[in-house]
Amino acid sequence: MLMLLIGIVGANLLAFGLFAVDKRAAIHGDSRIPENTLLLVSLLGGSPAAFAAQQLFHHKTRKQPFLTRFWMVVAFQGVVAGGWIVLGLPLPTPA
């Protein structure tokens, strides 16, 4: 359980940082972080911080198809979490 929590916190910190760096790069015309990287980190648990960073930095809030894919990631996470709860599966524990 602790490892899962650490992983989720890490993914959120990474997602927030990547969105911040990408916004800065967009402003300065520097190399950007690929959208697939931003989406992958969101999929791996960083979607809450990714959403917060989008709102805070006004970054990728209107860009299609990125937004559609981002919300598909969030919906997928919701379905997985909901299924986990409905099925009454235990939380992962360290071996």
Secondary structure, 3 states (H helix, E strand, C coil): CHHHHHHHHHHHHHHHHHHHHHHHHHHHCCCCCCHHHHHHHHHHHHHHHHHHHHHHHCCCCCCCCHHHHHHHHHHHHHHHHHHHHHCCCCCCCCC
